[in-house]
Structure formats: C-alpha cells, structure tokens
Amino acid sequence: MTNQCPATNHLVLNPYVYDPNIPLAIVGAIVFILIALFSVYQYIRHRSWFFWAAIIGVLMLVLGHICRLVSALDENKDLPFLISWIMILLAPSFLAAACYTAFSRVVWFSCPTYSLNFKTLWCFPRWITPTFVVFDLFSFLIQLVGASQISRNYDHDESPERNIGTSERKASPGRIILVLGLVLQMLCFLSFSIISCRYFYMSRHWRAIDLGDMKLWRKLSYTINLSSIIIALRAIYRTMEIPHDKDYGLIYLQSHEWCFWFFDAVPILLVLLVFAIWHPGRYLPRTYTGLALDKGRAMKEKDEISSMNGAPIQEAELKTFKPEDFQHSAANRV
C-alpha cells in the first residue's frame, strides 16, 4: 500500500502493507505496559538480578508496541515504524537469554555434585550461560545487521520513483541476513530445549539428594521449557514471514495483520505470563539470584548439605555409581 505525500509529490511507502488496526495497537501497548510494570515489580521484589535480560526484553517490547501505535496513527512516519519493527523483532533474543541464565542457576542449585559434568548434562556446567548467551548474541547481531540494512532502505530512500516493489528488491540482502540470524537463533533454541527437557527428565531420579523443595524449583521447568519452545515457534514464523518478495516466501503472512498478532505478539505475551506465574526469583535461594553466581560456594554448600543428610542420601547415590566405585568402596572396608 502506498500513500501520496503532498510535500514531496511522490509515493510514500506504507511499510505495513496492510492498514494497521488502531484499537488493536492500543490494546497491545496497554497490555505490554502492564506486564512490564509487573515484571519490574517481581524483579525488584525477588531480587532476581540475574534475570536482567528479561527486563531488557520486556522494555524493548513496550517501546516497540508504543511506537507501533504511533506508527498506526500516522503511517507516513518512518521512524516510529522502524523502531517498532526492530524492537519487536529483536526483543525475544533477550527473553531467550533469560531462559539460559535461569537454567544455569537451576542446574547449579539442584544437580548432584557428581553429575555436574558434560556426560550427564550434555554441556559444560561452568559454561552453560556463556555458551548459549554467546550463541544467542551472535544470532542477535546478525539479525541486527539485516534489520539495519532493511531499515536503511525504508528510511533513506528519497527516490521519487520508490514504491513497495523497488524497496523490497533493495532490502533483499538485508532480509537474507536477517533470516540467517533467525535460523541460527532457532538452532540455538532447539539445542537448548533438548538439553533442558532432558535435564528435567533426568532430575526425577535425584529426589533423595535434592537441595531444596523439589515441588518449588521443578516448577521452573515450566518457565524454561515452555518459554524456549514458544520463542522457537515464534522464530519459525518470523523466518517464514520475513522473505515476502514475489519470488519466494509467504507473502500472506506479512500482508495480513492477524498473523502478526497471532504468531508473534500473543506467543511473546504468553512467554511473559509464564515468567510472571513461575518467576525464577520465587523458587531459588537468594544466594542463587544475584547478578553473578559463586560456583565454588555453590559446590561447597551442596557438599555440606549432602553430608548432613546422612545414610539415606548415600543409598540414593549408590544407585548411580559405576561398578569400579563399588570395588573401591569394598577395598576401603577391608
């Protein structure tokens, strides 16, 4: 869709392709503002300083939906649309980083010391957060490069002959880069989901040596697993929606507004609701909610608590020992 601009007497691109629904934009902005206020309240109340990435993601979504409302009221303004598009597109990367950090804290809190190894976890315990966050940051930067190229074409093309067709063709390299970043992000989500789901499945056998109330910290599996799966599904939609040129991609997804709300805004809102219902700060000790985790102290506390619990724990641990461990114990008794 294009509109006539009287000041310059040329066609101005309507980047939405469709006519955005103003009432929906108002509702979206209000809902995300409310959930953001509640998220900040929980962040401060539970002192969940390690969950800072989620706060950044929420604030990005608020800014994005406010700018979307401004852009819907005046489609000829490029800047509000570009801010909205970039913020809403990239915010889930920070929500995913929050999931990675929460999973790392759960592992260090609940995993027996003898299972803190690559063979059991399928990842290095000390590098859980750095590995996935760096991977996520790398895909984020790729998406940012692609989004910047697209926004440059939308914002800086002053050609009197510009129209939606030429703008799409000029933005094609940026769209390819953006899709590459989304695909890398999906791979990161999928690998993380496999490791996370497997861990929570295995942790059912560690009840005897759990360091806290299992009914509490295991609820974090809902936060971590549901959120990562929802974000991955949303990334699939974005990957299919971005390349909407006439020669490839699904143009229907970008030319109908309901697709954005149903496949992007609502899933991300569900992620924020999951964070609100099962907030990590409610289920982890204060020593695990700081900005940085003292892993040496965490290991020491785990060993102290295990030694205080006595014989029943030893029985639970023997079930996971290797045959040579039994031989070693027999030699000590002799």
Buried (B, 14 or more C-beta within 10 A) or exposed (E): EEEEEEEEEBBBBBBBBBEBBEEBBBBBBEBBBEBBEBBEEBBEEBEBBBBBBBBBBBBBBBBBBBBBBBBBEEBEEBEBBBBBBBBBBBBBBBBBBBBBBBBBBBBBBBBBBEBBEEEBBEBEBEEBBEBBBBBBBBBBEBBBBBBBBBBBBBBEBEEEEBEBEBBBEBBBEBBEBBBBBBBBBBBBBBBBBEBBBEBBEEBEEBEBBBBBEBEEBBBBBEBBBBBBBBBBBBBBBBBBBBBBBEEEBBBEBBBEBEBBBEBBBEBBBBBBBBBBEBBBBBBBEEEBBEEEBEEEEBBEBBEEBBEEBEEEBEEBBEEBEEEEEEEEEEEEEE
